[in-house]
Amino acid sequence: MTVPNELRLLPWSGPEGKPCYLSTDDREGYMSRLADYIEAAQLGAAVMLLEQASEKLDDQGADSEDLRGLAKELTGALRDVLRVAASRGHLLAASGLHQS
């Protein structure tokens, strides 16, 4: 098992929005691979959403309701991307690959 400072922040939340962590030495285990897959999907969705946002913002006919919906989706995508960044940063630090 990993020590507490080496827990992996998972790309989903638990009850009441609380973070979920994985404690394992097996980076090829089922839960690690599932987390990797979900992180990749979240990052891919963020890329696609960013492209859509660029197009929508260039559209002079976009109404405020469309832009509000876009802002809501972008907020969720940014939350996911920040969680992935935090998780990967902790993994780098724990593995000794992070340079100070």
N, C-alpha and C positions, 0 to 999 in steps of 0.2 A: 504494500500500500504506500501511497505517497504521503509526505508530511503535509500538514495543513496549508502551508504557504505554496504548495505545489498543486492544489486543487484546480481543476479545470472549470472555468466558468462556462456553462452550457448555453447554447444559443436560444434557449426558451426560458420562460419564467414559470415559477411554481404558483401555488395558491396565493392570492392577494398580490400578485406581481413580484413576489420575492425571487431573488436569483437562485438558480439551481447549480450545483457543483458536482463534478465527477471526481472520485478518488480511485485511481487505478494506475498501475505500472504498465498496463497493456495498451499501447497506443494503436494497436491493430484490433482491439476488442470491439464487440458489437456497438457498445455505447459510444466509444471514441469515433468509430466510423460513421455512426448515425449523426453525431454532432458535426463531424467534418462535412457530411453531405448537406445537412441543413444550413451550415454556414455558407457553403458554396451556393446553395439555392438563394439564400438571403442576399448575398453579394450580387448574384446575377440579376435578381429582381430589382435591386437598387440601381444597377446600370441601366436596365430597361426603363425604369421609372424616370431616371435622370434624362434620358433621351426624349421621353414623352413630355417631360416638363419643359425642356428646351423648345420643343415644337409648340406646346400650348402657350408659352410665354411670348412666342413670336406671332401667335394668332391674334390679330387685332379684334376679332369677333368673340374672343373668349369672355364669358360673363363671370360675374363674381362668384356664383355658385360653383362653376367649374373650377375656378382658381382656388376656392376654399377646399374643395374635395382634393385637388392636387396637393395643397399644403398639408392636408391631413395624411395623405398617402406618403408624402415626402418625410413627414415627421416620423411616421412608423418605420420607414426604411432607414432613416438616419439613426434611430434608436437601435435597430438591428445591427447596422454597420458598426456603431460605437461599441456594442456588446462584443462583436467579433474581434474588433481591434483590441479591446481590453483583454479578452480571453487569450488571443495570440501573443500579446505583450507579456502576459503572465507566464505563458508557456515558454517564451524565449528566455525570460529572466530565470525561470526554474531550471532550464536546461543549460544555463551558463553561456548562451549565445548572445545575450544582450550585452552591449558595451556601454559603460557609464561615461 
